[in-house]
Amino acid sequence: MNKKSQLLREKKEELERAAVIPAPKDASSYGEMGKPVVLTNISTEIQRKIDKGWESNAFNQYISDLISIERKLPDVRDPQKTMF
């Protein structure tokens, strides 16, 4: 392996280590691995919050607030087309 290949491999490994985000403590958290959030038997108060979010923001603000920004998502990239 030449020096340039070695440097590229080391840089790739460094970037992969830096890109790792620790998984949430609870793997069944809302939105974990891109799974949809489905609420059943919601109260009138929660439904009011959902409706208000749709009116104010044009998306479900209540559900959005339940989903962690640090959730783990599946890697959907084609492994044959990614260099890093």
Contacts in CASP RR format, 6 or more apart in sequence:
PFRMAT RR
TARGET T0000
AUTHOR 0000-0000-0000
METHOD contacts of the structure
MODEL  1
MNKKSQLLREKKEELERAAVIPAPKDASSYGEMGKPVVLTNISTEIQRKI
DKGWESNAFNQYISDLISIERKLPDVRDPQKTMF
1 9 0 8 1.000
12 83 0 8 1.000
12 84 0 8 1.000
15 84 0 8 1.000
16 84 0 8 1.000
21 70 0 8 1.000
21 72 0 8 1.000
22 70 0 8 1.000
23 72 0 8 1.000
24 32 0 8 1.000
24 68 0 8 1.000
24 70 0 8 1.000
24 71 0 8 1.000
24 72 0 8 1.000
26 32 0 8 1.000
29 67 0 8 1.000
29 68 0 8 1.000
29 71 0 8 1.000
30 37 0 8 1.000
30 63 0 8 1.000
30 66 0 8 1.000
30 67 0 8 1.000
30 68 0 8 1.000
30 71 0 8 1.000
31 37 0 8 1.000
31 67 0 8 1.000
31 68 0 8 1.000
31 71 0 8 1.000
32 71 0 8 1.000
32 72 0 8 1.000
33 71 0 8 1.000
33 72 0 8 1.000
33 73 0 8 1.000
33 74 0 8 1.000
34 71 0 8 1.000
34 73 0 8 1.000
34 74 0 8 1.000
37 63 0 8 1.000
37 66 0 8 1.000
37 67 0 8 1.000
39 46 0 8 1.000
39 63 0 8 1.000
42 50 0 8 1.000
46 62 0 8 1.000
49 61 0 8 1.000
49 62 0 8 1.000
50 60 0 8 1.000
50 61 0 8 1.000
50 62 0 8 1.000
50 63 0 8 1.000
52 61 0 8 1.000
53 59 0 8 1.000
53 60 0 8 1.000
53 61 0 8 1.000
53 62 0 8 1.000
54 60 0 8 1.000
54 61 0 8 1.000
END
